[in-house]
Amino acid sequence: MNGFSAEWLALREPADAAARSSEVVSFVGRPFPGRLVDLGGGTGSNIRYLSVRLPSPQDWILVDHDPALLARAPEGITTLCADLNRVVNDDALFRGCALVTASALLDLVSETWLRRLIERCQTAEAAVLFALSYDGRLECSPAEAQDDDVRQLVNEHQRTDKGLGAALGPDAAMRAVEWLSDAGYETRYERSDWRLGAESSELQRQLIDGWVSAASELAPDRRPQFADWRRRRLDHVDAGRSRIVVGHLDVAGIRRAYTSPDRL
């Protein structure tokens, strides 16, 4: 799977925390009599967020393919350095698992991978919580020419192989809801949009650069147009007037046999 730097993960962590749905977390907020597994967890941002919002005791295992990121995990957390392509076939990891969670992951994985993960969770009768899956919505203001063109190309790029097969991209969260329901889960999902203003100027800059790179990769003949769009967008950022919304969805599921009466 393609990697992310610790610097990028640290930059996005405050925006992630501000965006996440408290209702979705509350839906799975019951004591867990087993291991809690965080897939593709990087330095542990998802665990840092959830550990103070879920009941104790908690027995976490943080899974990622990058040992440098795992080295920055919270103290006391068990870590597993593993290829996510193989993780979904690891019987031992899911045996006795009570919650499987991931943040900013589902839009990077393939249909085959996600279906296999849901099968593993179903067999383990584990609850699931998948946060911050990109859903295809990008809104920039002030509006500029090429905003829609860049968004469309970014969404197309999101469906390319990120190391786990052809990615589900913006369709991932709602596919997860559908497949979880088919697997006997009661589900909840809510928007968890980034809403970035002047306080997030560096995050905005990096997003804009990443979008231009993705758009240029798919439409190399339009690189000059995208370079000009980048310049205009960064001018707005530098002037403190740029506002960007990045659409995400948070998804949770609980096996119906374990759903409490007040959630029916």
C-alpha positions as CSV (number, residue, x, y, z in Angstrom):
1,M,0.0,0.0,0.0
2,N,1.2,3.5,-0.8
3,G,2.5,5.3,2.3
4,F,2.0,8.6,4.0
5,S,4.6,10.6,5.9
6,A,4.4,11.2,9.6
7,E,4.4,15.0,8.9
8,W,1.3,14.7,6.7
9,L,-0.5,12.6,9.3
10,A,0.3,15.1,12.0
11,L,-0.9,17.9,9.8
12,R,-4.3,16.4,9.1
13,E,-4.9,15.0,12.6
14,P,-6.6,18.2,14.0
15,A,-8.8,18.5,10.9
16,D,-9.7,14.8,11.3
17,A,-10.6,15.2,15.0
18,A,-12.8,18.3,14.3
19,A,-14.6,16.5,11.5
20,R,-15.5,13.2,13.0
21,S,-19.1,12.2,13.9
22,S,-19.7,11.8,17.6
23,E,-23.0,10.1,16.9
24,V,-21.2,7.3,14.9
25,V,-18.7,6.8,17.7
26,S,-21.5,6.7,20.3
27,F,-23.3,4.0,18.2
28,V,-20.5,1.6,18.9
29,G,-19.7,3.1,22.3
30,R,-20.1,0.0,24.5
31,P,-17.6,-2.0,26.5
32,F,-15.6,-4.3,24.3
33,P,-14.8,-7.8,25.7
34,G,-11.9,-8.4,23.3
35,R,-9.2,-6.9,21.2
36,L,-9.7,-3.6,19.3
37,V,-7.9,-3.5,16.0
38,D,-7.0,-0.3,14.1
39,L,-6.1,-1.1,10.5
40,G,-3.7,1.2,8.6
41,G,-3.4,3.3,11.7
42,G,-0.1,5.0,11.0
43,T,1.1,6.8,14.2
44,G,-2.1,6.1,16.1
45,S,-4.3,9.1,15.4
46,N,-7.4,7.0,15.3
47,I,-6.6,5.4,18.6
48,R,-5.8,8.8,20.2
49,Y,-9.2,10.0,19.1
50,L,-11.2,6.9,20.2
51,S,-9.4,6.0,23.4
52,V,-10.9,8.9,25.3
53,R,-14.4,8.3,23.8
54,L,-14.8,4.6,24.1
55,P,-15.4,2.7,27.4
56,S,-12.4,1.2,29.3
57,P,-10.7,-1.2,29.5
58,Q,-9.3,-1.2,26.0
59,D,-6.9,-3.6,24.5
60,W,-5.6,-2.1,21.2
61,I,-3.5,-3.4,18.4
62,L,-2.3,-1.0,15.8
63,V,-1.6,-2.4,12.3
64,D,0.4,-0.6,9.7
65,H,3.0,-1.5,7.0
66,D,5.4,1.3,7.9
67,P,7.6,0.6,11.0
68,A,8.7,4.3,11.1
69,L,5.1,5.3,11.7
70,L,4.4,2.5,14.2
71,A,7.5,3.7,16.2
72,R,5.4,6.9,17.0
73,A,2.4,5.0,18.3
74,P,1.0,5.8,21.8
75,E,2.8,4.1,24.6
76,G,1.3,0.9,25.8
77,I,-0.2,0.0,22.4
78,T,0.6,-3.3,20.7
79,T,1.7,-2.7,17.2
80,L,1.9,-5.1,14.2
81,C,3.9,-4.3,11.1
82,A,2.1,-6.0,8.3
83,D,1.1,-5.7,4.6
84,L,-2.6,-4.8,4.5
85,N,-3.0,-7.0,1.5
86,R,-2.2,-10.0,3.8
87,V,-3.9,-8.7,6.9
88,V,-7.4,-9.7,5.8
89,N,-6.3,-13.3,5.5
90,D,-4.8,-13.3,9.1
91,D,-7.1,-15.6,11.1
92,A,-5.2,-14.9,14.3
93,L,-5.6,-11.1,14.1
94,F,-9.4,-11.3,13.9
95,R,-9.9,-14.1,16.3
96,G,-11.5,-12.7,19.5
97,C,-11.6,-9.2,18.0
98,A,-14.4,-7.0,19.3
99,L,-14.0,-3.9,17.2
100,V,-12.3,-3.3,13.9
101,T,-11.7,0.3,13.0
102,A,-9.8,2.4,10.4
103,S,-9.5,6.0,9.5
104,A,-9.1,7.5,6.0
105,L,-8.6,4.0,4.6
106,L,-11.7,2.6,2.9
107,D,-11.5,4.9,-0.2
108,L,-8.1,3.5,-0.9
109,V,-9.0,-0.2,-0.9
110,S,-10.6,-2.5,-3.5
111,E,-14.0,-4.1,-3.5
112,T,-12.3,-7.5,-3.0
113,W,-10.3,-6.3,0.0
114,L,-13.3,-4.6,1.7
115,R,-15.6,-7.5,1.1
116,R,-13.0,-9.8,2.6
117,L,-12.6,-7.5,5.6
118,I,-16.3,-7.5,6.3
119,E,-16.4,-11.3,6.1
120,R,-13.7,-11.4,8.7
121,C,-15.6,-9.0,11.0
122,Q,-18.8,-11.0,10.5
123,T,-17.1,-14.2,11.5
124,A,-15.6,-12.6,14.6
125,E,-18.9,-10.9,15.4
126,A,-16.9,-7.7,15.7
127,A,-18.3,-4.2,15.6
128,V,-16.8,-1.9,13.0
129,L,-16.1,1.8,12.8
130,F,-14.7,3.3,9.6
131,A,-14.0,7.0,9.8
132,L,-13.2,9.7,7.3
133,S,-13.8,7.9,4.0
134,Y,-13.6,10.5,1.1
135,D,-16.9,10.6,-0.7
136,G,-16.1,12.7,-3.8
137,R,-17.2,16.2,-2.6
138,L,-14.7,19.0,-3.0
139,E,-15.8,22.6,-2.6
140,C,-13.4,25.5,-2.9
141,S,-14.2,29.2,-2.4
142,P,-13.7,31.7,-3.8
143,A,-14.7,29.7,-6.9
144,E,-12.2,29.5,-9.8
145,A,-12.3,28.1,-13.3
146,Q,-11.2,24.5,-13.4
147,D,-12.5,23.7,-9.9
148,D,-15.0,21.1,-11.3
149,D,-12.4,19.8,-13.7
150,V,-9.9,19.2,-11.0
151,R,-12.5,17.6,-8.7
152,Q,-13.6,15.2,-11.5
153,L,-10.0,14.2,-12.2
154,V,-9.2,13.8,-8.5
155,N,-12.2,11.5,-8.1
156,E,-11.1,9.5,-11.1
157,H,-7.6,9.2,-9.7
158,Q,-9.0,8.1,-6.4
159,R,-10.3,4.9,-8.1
160,T,-6.8,3.9,-9.3
161,D,-4.8,1.2,-7.6
162,K,-3.3,2.5,-4.3
163,G,-1.6,-0.8,-3.5
164,L,-4.7,-2.8,-2.5
165,G,-6.3,-3.2,-6.0
166,A,-8.5,-0.8,-8.0
167,A,-9.7,1.5,-5.2
168,L,-13.4,2.1,-4.4
169,G,-12.6,5.8,-4.1
170,P,-15.6,8.0,-3.4
171,D,-18.0,5.0,-3.5
172,A,-16.3,3.2,-0.6
173,A,-18.3,4.3,2.4
174,M,-21.8,3.6,1.0
175,R,-20.6,0.3,-0.4
176,A,-19.4,-0.5,3.1
177,V,-22.9,0.3,4.5
178,E,-24.5,-1.9,1.8
179,W,-22.2,-4.9,2.4
180,L,-22.3,-4.6,6.2
181,S,-26.1,-4.6,6.0
182,D,-26.0,-7.7,3.8
183,A,-23.7,-9.3,6.4
184,G,-26.2,-8.8,9.3
185,Y,-25.1,-5.5,10.7
186,E,-27.1,-2.6,11.8
187,T,-25.3,0.5,10.5
188,R,-25.0,4.2,11.1
189,Y,-23.3,6.8,8.9
190,E,-22.8,10.5,9.1
191,R,-20.9,13.2,7.3
192,S,-17.5,14.1,8.7
193,D,-16.4,16.8,6.4
194,W,-13.2,18.8,6.6
195,R,-14.1,22.5,6.8
196,L,-10.8,24.3,6.3
197,G,-10.3,28.0,6.7
198,A,-7.3,30.3,7.3
199,E,-6.3,28.3,10.4
200,S,-5.5,25.3,8.1
201,S,-3.5,27.1,5.5
202,E,-0.7,24.6,5.3
203,L,-3.1,21.7,5.0
204,Q,-4.9,23.6,2.2
205,R,-1.6,24.1,0.4
206,Q,-0.7,20.4,0.5
207,L,-4.2,19.4,-0.6
208,I,-4.0,21.8,-3.6
209,D,-0.6,20.5,-4.5
210,G,-1.8,16.9,-4.3
211,W,-4.9,17.6,-6.4
212,V,-2.9,19.2,-9.1
213,S,-0.5,16.3,-9.1
214,A,-3.4,13.8,-9.5
215,A,-5.1,15.8,-12.2
216,S,-1.9,16.3,-14.1
217,E,-1.1,12.6,-14.0
218,L,-4.4,11.8,-15.7
219,A,-4.5,14.8,-18.1
220,P,-0.8,15.6,-18.7
221,D,-1.7,17.8,-21.7
222,R,-3.5,20.2,-19.3
223,R,-0.6,20.7,-16.9
224,P,-0.3,24.5,-17.7
225,Q,-4.0,25.0,-16.9
226,F,-3.7,23.1,-13.6
227,A,-0.5,25.1,-12.8
228,D,-2.4,28.3,-13.3
229,W,-5.3,27.0,-11.2
230,R,-2.8,26.1,-8.4
231,R,-1.4,29.6,-8.5
232,R,-4.8,31.2,-8.2
233,R,-5.9,28.9,-5.4
234,L,-2.7,29.4,-3.4
235,D,-3.2,33.2,-3.8
236,H,-6.5,32.8,-2.0
237,V,-4.8,30.7,0.7
238,D,-2.0,33.2,1.2
239,A,-4.6,36.0,1.5
240,G,-6.5,34.1,4.2
241,R,-9.7,34.0,2.2
242,S,-9.6,30.4,1.0
243,R,-12.2,28.0,2.3
244,I,-12.2,24.3,1.4
245,V,-14.7,21.6,2.2
246,V,-13.6,17.9,1.7
247,G,-16.4,15.5,2.0
248,H,-16.1,12.4,4.2
249,L,-18.4,9.8,5.7
250,D,-18.0,8.0,9.0
251,V,-19.6,4.5,9.0
252,A,-20.3,2.2,12.0
253,G,-21.8,-1.2,12.3
254,I,-22.9,-3.6,15.0
255,R,-24.0,-7.2,14.5
256,R,-27.8,-7.2,14.8
257,A,-27.8,-10.0,17.4
258,Y,-25.8,-7.7,19.7
259,T,-27.8,-4.5,19.1
260,S,-29.2,-3.2,22.4
261,P,-33.0,-2.5,22.6
262,D,-32.5,1.3,22.7
263,R,-30.8,1.1,19.3
264,L,-33.7,-0.8,17.5
